[in-house]
Amino acid sequence: MLFHTFYSGKTVRSISVTLLNIEDEVNQQLSLFKVDNEKRRKLGFVMDGIRSKYGSKAILRAVSYTPAGTALHRAGLTGGHKS
């Protein structure tokens, strides 16, 4: 469908779609050095839910509001480009 939507009649040199390392949610990489892995995983799901409902700028780390932060700027981009 995407090909037919965007194909302009010119020579196509490459088309690829890649998915790597797809795992069930129950599989996770454990760390020997971080504690509270389950708590961090649940927090990640809550943060994702907030971002899905209210937008990518809804919840950010404090460092994102400093001159060194990049997340606030990147939140306004689409695929790394200005929208």
N, C-alpha and C positions, 0 to 999 in steps of 0.2 A: 504494500500500500504506500509506504514512504517513497519507494523507488518511483512508482508511477506518478506520485504527487509532485516530485521534484525533478524528474528526468527531463532534460531539455533537448534531447536528441544528439548530444555530443558523446564522444568516446568515453566509456567508463573504464577507468584503470583499476579500481579496487573498491570492493564493498565488503565490509566486515562488521560483525556483531560479536562481542565477546562477553561472556560471563565466566568468572573464575571463582573458585573456592566457595561455592554456594553450600551452605551448611544449615542444618536445622537449628532452631533457636537453642535447643538443649545443649548443643555442642559449643564450647567456648574455650578460648585460650586462657589457661590459668597462669597466674604470675606468682612467683615465689616471694616477691618483695612487696606487693600491694595487699593490703587487708581489706575486708568488706567488699569482696568482688560482687556478691549478690546485691548488696545495697547500691553499689555503683551501677550495676546493670539496670536495676529498677529505676534509679534516678535518671538514667539515660532515656528510658522509655517515657517517663513523665516529661522530660525536657523536649523530646521529639513531639509529644502530643501537644504541648504548649506552642511549639513552633508551627505545627501543622494548623492549629486553630487560629493563631494570632499573627503568624508571619515569622520570617527568619530573624527579625530584629527584636522579637518579643522577649527573649531571654539570652543574655550574653554574659561572658565572664567579665569581671571588672577591668581586666587589662585591655579589653576591647575599647574602652572609653579613654585610654591614655594615648599619647602621640605614637607609641609603638604598636598599638593595636591595629589589626587588619580586618577583623571579622565584621565590624560595623560598615566599613567601606565595601567589603566583598558581598555583604547581604544585599546591596543594591544592584549587583551585577547579575547577568543571566549567562551562565556558562563561562564566566570569567570576562565577559564583555558588557559594555554599557547597553542597557535595554532601550 
